[in-house]
Amino acid sequence: MESMRVFALSFVLLAAAPLSGDEMLAQAGSATSLTSYSVPVHFDVRMHRPLGINTGVEGIVYFKAPRAALVITKIPSIIGKFFKGSYSLDLSPQTWPGKYTVTSVSQAQVEGTAVYALRSVPKNDPSVDHVVFTVTQSDYTPVSVVWSYRDGSSISVTMQCQRISGNALPQTESIAVNMPQFGLDAKAQYGSYALNGPVPDSVFENH
């Protein structure tokens, strides 16, 4: 009887054990029945340097497991040289588990919401020193991301995600970019997602 109690207690403790940092990141970027998507996105950009200018930028975000990319489709020529072509995009939570390893987990509160801060390092990008992903404690929905680069640059993103077919997909984002070449703030508004449609491999060329 005593052995049964010990077994039952061990089972309860095991069931209640918290997820590891990598498991939390996997939950944040879970892709349940999701193999691809495309979604239009509009950016309201406020550039600080080298030019002081406010403008709109249009693009399309493509995801095809395990990669994502942003393709700029419309941009004023005066700032176009800063946003040419396609960009490797870690703003899609579904790309995170394959690109980063979590090294530590801490707990915090963000505007009254209990969150985990997942300090991580890249698996294959030597230009990035570390990344901090913030996810809710309740269901691991992404809240924010901060990339810190070895040259002192940083990109921070605060996001609001929507659940579509069980997947956390960005709906709006506030972005701050601080790099030697330029600095800007942007607000991103995502449109309607087209899930599991064809995405050409050419979208990801040069990534």
C-alpha positions in Angstrom: 0.0 0.0 0.0 2.8 2.4 0.9 4.5 1.7 -2.4 1.3 2.5 -4.2 1.1 5.9 -2.4 4.7 6.7 -3.4 4.0 5.7 -7.0 0.8 7.9 -7.1 2.7 10.9 -5.5 5.5 10.5 -8.0 3.0 10.4 -10.9 1.3 13.6 -9.7 4.6 15.4 -9.3 5.7 14.3 -12.7 2.5 15.4 -14.3 2.8 18.8 -12.6 6.4 19.3 -13.6 6.9 22.6 -15.5 8.0 22.5 -19.1 11.6 23.1 -20.0 12.5 26.4 -21.7 12.8 24.6 -25.1 9.4 23.0 -24.6 7.8 26.4 -23.8 9.3 27.8 -27.0 8.0 24.9 -28.9 4.5 25.6 -27.5 4.8 29.3 -28.4 5.6 28.3 -32.0 3.4 25.2 -32.3 2.1 24.6 -35.8 -0.9 22.3 -35.3 -1.9 21.1 -38.8 -0.1 24.1 -40.2 2.5 23.6 -43.0 2.4 27.1 -44.6 0.7 30.4 -44.8 0.8 33.8 -46.5 -0.5 37.0 -45.1 -0.4 40.7 -46.3 1.1 43.1 -43.8 1.1 46.9 -43.6 3.8 48.9 -41.8 3.5 52.4 -40.6 7.2 53.3 -40.4 8.7 56.3 -38.5 12.4 56.4 -39.5 14.7 58.4 -37.2 18.0 58.1 -39.0 19.6 58.6 -41.4 16.4 60.3 -42.5 13.5 61.6 -40.5 10.5 60.4 -42.4 7.1 58.8 -41.8 5.8 56.5 -44.5 3.8 53.3 -45.2 5.3 50.0 -46.4 3.4 47.0 -47.8 4.6 43.5 -47.8 3.6 39.8 -47.6 4.8 37.4 -45.0 5.3 33.8 -46.1 5.7 30.7 -43.9 6.6 27.3 -45.2 7.8 25.0 -42.4 10.4 25.6 -41.1 11.1 28.9 -42.8 9.5 32.4 -43.0 10.2 35.5 -45.1 9.0 39.0 -45.6 8.6 40.2 -49.2 8.3 44.0 -49.6 5.8 44.8 -52.3 5.4 48.6 -52.1 7.7 51.2 -50.6 8.6 54.8 -51.3 11.9 55.1 -53.2 13.4 57.5 -50.8 13.8 54.8 -48.2 13.6 51.8 -50.5 17.4 51.1 -50.3 16.9 50.1 -46.6 14.1 47.6 -47.4 15.1 45.9 -50.6 13.8 42.5 -51.5 13.0 39.7 -49.0 14.1 39.5 -45.4 14.7 36.5 -43.2 11.9 36.8 -40.7 11.9 35.5 -37.1 8.7 37.4 -36.4 6.8 34.2 -37.1 6.7 32.2 -33.9 6.6 28.9 -35.9 10.3 29.5 -36.9 11.6 30.0 -33.3 11.9 26.4 -32.1 14.1 25.4 -35.0 16.4 28.4 -34.7 17.0 29.0 -31.0 18.0 27.1 -27.8 16.7 28.3 -24.5 19.4 28.8 -21.9 17.4 30.1 -18.9 13.8 30.8 -17.9 12.6 33.5 -15.5 9.1 34.7 -14.4 7.7 38.2 -14.6 4.6 40.3 -14.9 3.8 42.4 -18.0 0.8 44.7 -17.5 -0.7 42.3 -15.0 -0.1 39.2 -17.1 2.2 36.5 -15.7 4.8 35.6 -18.3 8.0 33.6 -18.8 11.1 35.2 -20.2 13.0 32.7 -22.3 16.7 33.8 -22.7 17.9 32.0 -25.8 20.9 31.7 -28.1 20.8 31.1 -31.9 21.7 27.7 -33.3 23.3 29.0 -36.5 23.5 32.8 -36.5 26.8 34.1 -35.1 25.7 37.7 -35.5 23.1 37.3 -32.7 24.4 37.4 -29.1 21.1 36.4 -27.5 17.3 36.6 -27.8 14.7 37.0 -25.1 11.3 35.6 -25.9 8.4 36.5 -23.6 5.4 34.2 -23.5 2.3 34.0 -21.3 2.4 31.5 -18.4 -1.2 30.5 -19.1 -0.8 29.1 -22.7 2.6 30.3 -23.9 1.2 32.8 -26.3 4.1 35.1 -27.6 4.1 38.6 -26.1 7.4 40.1 -27.1 10.9 39.4 -28.5 14.2 41.2 -28.2 17.2 40.4 -30.4 20.6 41.6 -29.2 23.4 41.5 -31.7 27.1 41.3 -31.2 27.7 44.7 -32.8 25.4 46.4 -30.3 22.3 46.5 -32.6 18.9 45.5 -31.3 15.4 44.7 -32.6 12.5 44.6 -30.2 9.0 43.5 -31.0 5.8 43.6 -28.9 3.1 41.5 -30.5 -0.5 40.7 -30.2 -1.3 37.2 -31.5 -4.6 35.7 -32.6 -5.3 32.0 -32.4 -6.2 30.5 -35.8 -6.8 26.7 -35.9 -4.9 26.5 -32.6 -1.9 28.4 -33.8 -0.6 31.7 -32.4 -0.2 34.0 -35.4 0.7 37.7 -35.3 -2.1 40.2 -35.6 -0.4 43.5 -34.7 3.2 44.3 -33.8 5.2 47.3 -32.5 8.8 47.2 -33.8 11.8 49.1 -32.7 15.0 48.8 -34.8 18.4 50.2 -33.6 21.2 49.5 -35.9 24.4 51.4 -37.0 22.9 52.1 -40.5 19.5 53.2 -39.4 16.9 53.5 -36.6 13.2 53.3 -36.9 9.9 52.4 -35.2 7.1 50.7 -37.0 3.5 49.5 -36.4 2.6 46.3 -38.3 -1.0 45.3 -39.1 -1.5 41.8 -40.5 -4.4 41.0 -42.8 -6.2 37.7 -43.5 -4.2 34.6 -43.3 -4.3 32.0 -46.1 -3.4 28.7 -44.4 -1.7 25.7 -46.0 -1.7 27.1 -49.5 1.3 26.7 -52.0 4.3 28.9 -51.2 7.1 28.9 -53.8 10.6 28.0 -52.6 11.9 31.1 -54.5 10.4 33.3 -51.8 13.2 32.0 -49.5 16.1 32.4 -51.8 19.2 34.2 -50.4 18.2 33.3 -46.8 
